[in-house]
Structures are given as structure tokens and as C-alpha cells.
């Protein structure tokens, strides 16, 4: 590296290789990759990233969509309102997707077909949002009400935002406001009322009361300019423009697809094989079978092989039990001769573990106490979405991720959404404890340091979640999460909210822990 300023060196190295259409997240990734390659400190790379950010922000920014609303008549208490919305978006060619939230205090139909955008001409869409100025058919109270509008575009050019939002505030006066209303101020003996510059002609009646020492300032409060005979007052304007702002929270959550040279792999099961010998095996079938036979999804035997362990393994049936998520939780169905226990209670045919038990450890014994020389032990943990996120919101993001990578949401993922189950993990207890785990991926897997929150557990990253593993269109995708430790894939830094398709043989570094992504294989059973 030459003797000039390291920041200038890094800037020039990246600048010469940039395409004219490069967007900021691509520039950021390039700066970080080049800095690692030539040994430039992170602090210098951060300065160069900010330099590029300033340059890109100084460029011409495409015009944002515009939202105009024609109210017809200004909203009044007790009246039906049917405003017409016009969305001007010449920069976008795709049909917009709308989310409209009318104040819950106002009567309205959330499924009204008039809310659907209608194509008027290129770059112009219109829709209506009917509602009544009533609450449960009774006139609503005068005051302020909110209408939230969210706009999402699909097939968006890289330089344009995808998400916009707008909040409309309705200031609704009394039903008899067309008569001007009444202003009444009643002061005490020493009150001071300042109405300087306040137009009192908007009221049909003004009543001001005060005591002997009261002061009332009416300077410029009454317009004495006489209206020219025959003039007709202008009708109040009813069409307004409301500013659409970029929804920064959603925009920051939007993933990008990382480009790599490895061909995309199509797999329904995989494994993460850690450098210390631990392995996490991931399966995506609708249900999993557990038993001694190699025909099962998870082969259960006492290991390593040997005369004693081989004899103990005979208590495990060829297919001992079946695990299957349902709308209510996880169903464990006994298929064995020796029976099984869940949380130390004998299972009679089947046992349902409710989804509400997410994060808890459910103890499973293969073989009933007193009938076998030694039980085979497992622990099961259910992982669920954040309780604060609504199903529709979760489904929206799942569909969006599928759209970005060119896939579609699977039936298993949809059913998991209904059941509010993301994944299920099984850990061996006693025999090979901590060395091998089996994860049933239904919607997503979190990789991190908390055994009760992360389906694939890291031992050196602390409790924080590091990444998500998704299965879309029969491929596994890794998404680093914001605030995570450094994650590299085959030596290339993976940026937060980027989606990287995984292929067998990839080396993934989670902070100080290294794992190989590969096809699944169980210990001693290859």
C-alpha cells in the first residue's frame, strides 16, 4: 500500500470499481470488503463510508410520490364522508399496496372495496376511504381524529424507497359550526383575556364576561373591512395535499440479496458443523419421525456404537414417536412398544405441548419408568414469533422476503404462522449431551447465544441473536441481524439484513465461532 492517507487510498480503490448505478448499501459492502482485504482499520473504513454517503445524498433525489385528498365537503359531526385519494407516483410502474387505518372512534368498513387502488393513467392511482363521523351510529364528539395511510410499491428500482407513510389529522368542529359557533369566556374579578388579532367574525355569537378589574384585549380582533355588496364568499377549499414520508423503520428492515459466486443449492435439510465438534441438524418436512431405524428423519440410538450401547438401543422402537406441529401446538404421537413419557408423565397415545409453552424445556423419555433398563432422554423447546407482532404483519414480511428471492411462501410456513410456531429443537440429554441437536424449521430459525430463544445455539456470542436462517424455494438463506457480531461467509463480510443463499461446504464465522454449512449427517451414523 502506498504512503498516502489510508482513507484516500481506500476511497480510490472502491471508487474506481464502482458502477454508476451503485446504491449506498452496495458501496458500503464494497468499502468493508476492500478494507478487510488490504488491512485498513475499521475506523478508517467508517470515515470512507460516510464520505460516500454524503456524495450519494448530494445527488439528485427522485421526486417522492404525492398524495392528494378531495374531501368533497369538510368532515362534520354525524355526516357520511367519502374522500377521494389520488396517488401520483410517476417514478413507480407497479401497482401500489395500501394499508389504511381509520380512527377506531369513527364507524367504517375495513373491507370496503372502494379502498382498492384504481388505475387512472400512468403514474396515477385513485381510491376512496368512506367513513362516518359517528361512533357506534351515535354522533361522534368534536375533536381530532387520525387516518394513517401506508403505501408499498413492488418491483422497485434500487435507488427508490419501497415504503411510505402518511398521517392525516382531522380537526372536526361541532355540527352547528356552519352557524359560526359560540365563543364564551367567563373571567373572574381580576382576569386578563387577550384576543389580539383573533378573528371573532367566525363565531355567530361572542360572550365575554369579566369582573370590575378584568382586562379584555380586542385589538385587531374584529375585522371592520366591509364586504363589497354582491360579492359571494369563496367556497372553502376541500382538496389538500398530504406529505408522504419514507417509512424509515420498514425501509431499514428491507433485506437485500447478497451476490456470491457459489451456485444456489436446493436442499430440504442441512447441518451446521461447528469447529468444536457440535452439530445442529435442520429439517424442513411437515412432520419428523424419531426412532432406531435409518428410515426416520432423526435416528435415535445410544452412541457411540458398542456392545453395551447397542443393547440399550433395543428399547427404542424402529419408529418410536412422531412430532408434528398443529394449530394448537406440537403434537407428540407415541408409535412404540416401550412407550414414552413427556415431563415425566406417561403418554397415552399422544401428547400436545401448547405453543404457549414456547421457550420452556419439555423433557421427553423414550421408555416408561420401571419397564426399561435405561431411558433415552431428549429435551424439546418450541420457538415462537414475538408476541407483539400481529400475524398479518408477519405474513407480510414473509411474503416480501419470498418475493425478493423469487420464491413463494410454503404451506408449512403458513400453517406455522397460524400456530405461531417458528421452529422446534430437540437436544440429546445424558447420551452425547450437547454434541448434537435436531431442529425442525417451520418458518424461521434464530441463531444466537440464548438456548431458550435461539434454535441454533452459539456458545461464545452472548445471549444476543446473531442471524436468521430461512428456507425459501427449497434453499437455505442466512440473514445477519442488526447489532450482531461480525459474520463472514467464506471470508466475505455479510451485512445486516442481507440474504445469502447457502451451499454445502460454506465456512461461516459467527464472531469467534466457526461452522461449516453442509448436508445433514448424524454422529457415528454416516
Buried (B, 14 or more C-beta within 10 A) or exposed (E): EEEEEBBEBBBEBBBEEEEEEBBBBBBBBBBBBBBBEEEBEEEBBBBBBEBBEEEBEEEEEEEBBBBBBBBEEBBBBEBEBBBBBBBBBEBBEEEBBBBBEBBEBBBBEEEBEEBEBEEEEEBBBBBBBBBBBBBEEEBBEBEEBBBEBBBBBBEBEEBBBBBBBBEBEBEBBBBEBEEBBEBEBEBEEEBEBEBEEBEBEEBEEBEBEBEEEBEBEBEEBEEEEEEEEEEEEEEEEEEEEBEBEBBEEBEEEBBBBBEBEBEBBEBBBBBBBBEEEBBBBBBBBEBBBBBBEEEBBBBBBBBEEEEEBEEBBEBBBBBBBBBBBBEEBBBBBBBBEBBBBBBEEEBEEBBEBEBEBBEBBBBBBBBBEEEBEEBBBBBBBBBBBEEEEEEEEBBBBBBBBBBBBEBEBBEBBBBBBEBBBBBBBBBBBEBBEEBBBBBBBBBBBBBBBBBEBBBBBBBEBEEBBBBBBBBBBEBBBBBBBEEBBBBBBBEBBBBBBBBBBBBEEBEBBBBEBBBBBBEBEBBEEE
